[in-house]
Structures are given as C-alpha cells and as structure tokens.
Amino acid sequence: MSAPLAIVLGLLLLSLSFIVGYISRELAFWVIGMLSRYSGYAPPDAAAMRSHLRFVYEADRVNDFLLRHPDLDRWLNSSSAPPGSGAGGGHKSDWGFRSFTYCKEELRRANPGAVVDETEMEINMLASFLIPPLVFTADIIWALGAPIVLTIGLCLTATAMCVGIVKSLVRLRKGERFEALERLANFTLQAGPVPSPPT
C-alpha cells in the first residue's frame, strides 16, 4: 500500500470514528432521556435540589445563599411547568434543569475555575462509548465465525458493558446538578453575609 493511500485511509477511519462517536453520544442521550421518565433514573428536580441544599447547609446559610440569587430561589420553589426551552442532551426541560443551567452560568461568570466542565466532559466521553462495544463485538463474531457459545458470551459481555455505561451516565447526570448547586453555594457563601439594607 502506498503512503498517500495509507494517509487517506487513516484520515477516513479517523473521520468515521468521530461520526460513530457523535452518533453514539446522541443515542446515549436519547436512552437516558427515555429513562428519565422513571423516577429512579430522573435527574433531581427543583424540589430535590432545594432539599439537598437544606441537607448540606444550615437553614440561615441556605437563606443567605438564595437571597443573593432570587431567580434561583423562585425556580427552586416553583411547581408550575416551565416554558419550553429546548433542553438537549437527554435533559428534561423543567425547573431543575433551569436551576442547573443558572448555576453553571453563574459559576462561569463569577468563578470559572469551579464550573462542572470536567463532569460534562466525562459524560460526553462516556456517551460516545455506547456503540463501539456493539460494533466491536459484531466484528469479532463475523471475523472469527464464532461458535454459538462464544457468540452468546460476547453478546452478553457487550450488553453488560452498554448497561454499565448507561448506569454510569445516569449517576453522573444526577450528581452534576447537585455538584453545580453546591459549588455556586460555596462560592457565594464565602463572599460573606448579605449586607443589610439601609434603614
């Protein structure tokens, strides 16, 4: 094989890997979006996020924090359906998602070093790994002409890997909302108490 042809094939395979990764990520987000309809798999809603705040911090510190973020306070207390905001990535458009987005934007504005970007990167990387085990397993079975016992074993292994990936994605999706909320609360509360209004 000539060097130019090898380079072209290498670039083609690299492009295909990006395409497979993107499709895999979208499929993974669709799966966890479907699973989020069930309470055990859904990310924390506004009520759960407020409860988490009151579990982690004393009541006066929670009040201090929310006084500085009145929009967040209102959203965490809201029980009405929010206007559709085109939430993507398997997220459900609710007040929990709106509050999570607010926390990320505030951290990015006021304290960029505390943004939960590393968690989002981990989620995106993990989501892109959903399809490759299936493709790799099918390739091995086809290439080896594997007997039925080996084929079943490989299929079960690939299925277990995919289930593990989805469960990890659900766990990370739940944790990132609490993480963003806590990071914003910690940053806000370190700034000291809310100044009293002039009398």
Solvent accessible surface area in square Angstrom, and as a share of the most:
residue,aa,sasa,rsa
1,M,172,0.77
2,S,64,0.42
3,A,70,0.54
4,P,92,0.58
5,L,89,0.44
6,A,46,0.35
7,I,109,0.56
8,V,89,0.51
9,L,68,0.34
10,G,36,0.35
11,L,106,0.53
12,L,93,0.46
13,L,117,0.58
14,L,97,0.48
15,S,56,0.36
16,L,82,0.41
17,S,61,0.40
18,F,140,0.58
19,I,92,0.47
20,V,54,0.31
21,G,16,0.15
22,Y,130,0.49
23,I,91,0.46
24,S,0,0.00
25,R,66,0.24
26,E,74,0.33
27,L,68,0.34
28,A,0,0.00
29,F,9,0.04
30,W,156,0.55
31,V,37,0.21
32,I,8,0.04
33,G,20,0.19
34,M,69,0.31
35,L,44,0.22
36,S,14,0.09
37,R,180,0.66
38,Y,141,0.54
39,S,108,0.70
40,G,52,0.50
41,Y,99,0.38
42,A,31,0.24
43,P,22,0.14
44,P,13,0.08
45,D,71,0.37
46,A,7,0.05
47,A,68,0.53
48,A,38,0.30
49,M,0,0.00
50,R,34,0.12
51,S,71,0.46
52,H,37,0.17
53,L,1,0.00
54,R,106,0.39
55,F,176,0.73
56,V,62,0.36
57,Y,26,0.10
58,E,121,0.54
59,A,63,0.49
60,D,96,0.50
61,R,105,0.38
62,V,1,0.00
63,N,75,0.38
64,D,28,0.14
65,F,1,0.00
66,L,8,0.04
67,L,124,0.62
68,R,74,0.27
69,H,15,0.07
70,P,88,0.55
71,D,56,0.29
72,L,0,0.00
73,D,44,0.23
74,R,136,0.50
75,W,33,0.12
76,L,5,0.02
77,N,93,0.48
78,S,32,0.21
79,S,119,0.77
80,S,71,0.46
81,A,92,0.72
82,P,25,0.15
83,P,89,0.56
84,G,77,0.74
85,S,60,0.38
86,G,75,0.72
87,A,28,0.22
88,G,46,0.44
89,G,30,0.28
90,G,23,0.22
91,H,30,0.13
92,K,130,0.55
93,S,38,0.24
94,D,31,0.16
95,W,34,0.12
96,G,0,0.00
97,F,36,0.15
98,R,61,0.22
99,S,0,0.00
100,F,2,0.01
101,T,36,0.21
102,Y,35,0.13
103,C,0,0.00
104,K,32,0.14
105,E,102,0.46
106,E,30,0.14
107,L,0,0.00
108,R,114,0.41
109,R,170,0.62
110,A,40,0.31
111,N,43,0.22
112,P,89,0.56
113,G,77,0.74
114,A,18,0.14
115,V,7,0.04
116,V,0,0.00
117,D,64,0.33
118,E,92,0.41
119,T,13,0.07
120,E,45,0.20
121,M,124,0.55
122,E,85,0.38
123,I,4,0.02
124,N,54,0.28
125,M,106,0.47
126,L,39,0.19
127,A,0,0.00
128,S,25,0.16
129,F,103,0.43
130,L,9,0.05
131,I,29,0.15
132,P,50,0.32
133,P,15,0.09
134,L,84,0.42
135,V,85,0.49
136,F,133,0.55
137,T,15,0.09
138,A,60,0.46
139,D,75,0.39
140,I,42,0.21
141,I,39,0.20
142,W,206,0.72
143,A,68,0.53
144,L,122,0.60
145,G,61,0.59
146,A,16,0.12
147,P,88,0.56
148,I,122,0.62
149,V,117,0.67
150,L,77,0.39
151,T,28,0.16
152,I,91,0.46
153,G,34,0.32
154,L,38,0.19
155,C,58,0.35
156,L,120,0.60
157,T,76,0.44
158,A,3,0.03
159,T,73,0.43
160,A,65,0.51
161,M,97,0.44
162,C,16,0.10
163,V,77,0.44
164,G,34,0.33
165,I,19,0.10
166,V,20,0.12
167,K,131,0.56
168,S,28,0.18
169,L,0,0.00
170,V,14,0.08
171,R,146,0.53
172,L,20,0.10
173,R,22,0.08
174,K,65,0.27
175,G,33,0.32
176,E,3,0.01
177,R,1,0.00
178,F,54,0.23
179,E,50,0.23
180,A,0,0.00
181,L,0,0.00
182,E,50,0.22
183,R,65,0.24
184,L,3,0.01
185,A,0,0.00
186,N,64,0.33
187,F,72,0.30
188,T,10,0.06
189,L,15,0.07
190,Q,150,0.67
191,A,76,0.59
192,G,24,0.23
193,P,113,0.71
194,V,54,0.31
195,P,108,0.68
196,S,99,0.64
197,P,107,0.67
198,P,136,0.85
199,T,186,1.08
